[in-house]
């Protein structure tokens, strides 16, 4: 069902002020700027951007992973299309190989890479600060502080990308993505250029002969952008007392504005490359210059490199999200307040989850379980406590193999890799290739928990469901066919709700064998099982309106 937000935007996308989340504001800006394509992989807090773009009529696709999403978007840019690639912060690790080299290529169509960082790890395995990626990849980066900023700066990012023909990193954070505030739209006056491919071999084929001159050109572009930013009006100075001046960006600006209403503030929007002259002039206009930022001391280090003496925040302020109270404490030189514990019961698998029986059997058999990322990661918690490792998407297979290779035989025979269907499509395919190519002497057991959806991020489709973003019939990667085609002879497809003793015998028999075994435990997610059945039926009948 479409939200009132979708209805209001479809009714009039140009005039009305609206209350939008940061994700919705980015979507509206992309629609107004005439973006031709949006690609991504679902991941909190970025998921809603692509879903809403699709609901507004944009061409949106869930890709198998973030690397593929950025590659598709890059190809669209080469055809002078405006393209958006969305991902959470750890997704940029997967797409980094593309980003670093894409920065050295000629991108005539706007290419915006949204990195939704997650300070405090609300739904993530780490809280990396992706501002570092802008520096390492040498790409421009903008950071909105609220929904109006997200709308405005996305349009600016589009302008920068096409003017300098390069990708732009659009760095958001959980609070900006999900908080709502008023947005006044102001669509661009001119539509995007017509899509068209113009050959440019030196600009897009990165053999060394073409790559070497591209690097100095990239650095020259950044210098031009930095000079432009000095007078672009992007950065805002709010004058208060001359005793204290605060340099800040992103959501930290909002906390700072409330925590220190009398201070002078330099609000940065383009945070790579930084406007060095504007920062130096601001620092010179106040007695003491401070920095308020969430995460790494990125701005602190940058200002120190400029020769501006600023103090770094105590280490405790580097972890988790900032808020008004913590910023007050920071500016007063006090300790960061300890956040109150989350109310309510800890998370757990749904009572009727098809994964429950699997983890019960693995616990009972005393398996060493190399786990993966998905809702099934909750198998690590009571009452099962049946997961021993979880690091990154797709890691379960490789880590399980590594354990099998080095452990004594009696322990090695207990190692099992567990991965979900969407995660397997994302980055488990190469792990399975490793499993076939370099099998441990004890064999290995891989259990794929196939609930026919990407459950953890809100039940999105993926390449293994046979349905596209609109739940219409599409091509399908059949996991068991892939396993057999790769050379695995022991492939079992089971309903995880089969009698527990039968499933236990199946797993136990696989553990005894010195062979490779894949067990696909397939049953629709209990939360949307009815919808999945309806989508399947509609897809079989060629209907696109189910659900």
Number of C-alpha atoms within 10 A of each C-alpha: 6 9 9 9 15 17 13 12 15 13 10 9 20 14 11 14 12 18 17 23 25 31 28 26 30 29 28 27 24 26 19 19 21 19 23 22 24 29 26 31 28 29 22 22 26 28 21 23 28 30 23 22 25 19 19 19 10 19 16 25 23 22 22 21 23 28 24 20 24 32 18 21 28 31 15 25 29 26 18 24 26 29 29 31 31 29 31 27 27 24 22 23 15 19 20 18 14 18 25 17 15 21 20 28 26 22 27 26 32 32 33 28 27 25 25 29 31 29 23 19 15 14 15 19 14 16 20 17 21 25 23 13 18 21 14 11 18 24 24 26 26 27 24 26 24 26 26 23 20 30 27 20 22 26 20 14 23 24 16 20 23 21 15 19 23 25 33 29 26 25 24 29 26 23 22 25 29 19 14 19 15 14 23 17 19 16 20 12 8 8 11 17 12 10 16 14 13 10 10 11 11 15 15 18 14 16 9 9 10 16 18 12 13 20 16 12 14 18 14 12 19 19 14 13 21 21 16 13 21 17 11 10 10 16 18 12 16 15 13 15 14 17 13 19 27 26 25 25 26 27 22 22 23 16 22 28 19 14 19 18 13 16 19 23 27 22 23 24 23 25 24 23 20 23 20 16 13 18 20 14 10 20 23 14 15 18 11 15 23 21 25 24 25 26 22 20 18 16 21 22 16 14 22 13 10 13 10 17 15 19 15 19 18 12 11 12 23 18 15 16 21 23 17 16 14 21 25 18 16 21 17 9 11 12 13 19 13 8 8 6 6 7 6 6 6 8 10 16 18 15 9 12 18 24 25 19 20 24 23 17 20 22 18 12 15 12 22 22 25 25 30 26 22 19 17 24 20 21 22 18 14 12 14 20 15 26 24 14 18 20 14 17 22 26 23 28 29 19 21 26 27 14 19 24 18 11 13 10 12 9 14 24 23 22 28 28 25 28 27 30 26 30 25 26 20 22 19 23 18 15 19 24 17 14 23 17 11 12 18 20 14 21 23 29 28 26 23 23 24 28 25 23 24 23 20 17 18 13 16 22 22 27 20 20 25 18 21 20 18 18 23 18 21 14 11 13 14 12 21 17 12 13 19 13 10 15 15 19 13 14 18 13 15 15 14 21 17 13 10 14 10 11 19 19 12 14 22 16 11 22 23 14 14 15 17 22 23 24 20 23 24 19 18 19 22 15 13 15 15 13 16 22 14 16 22 20 14 18 20 11 10 11 14 15 12 16 13
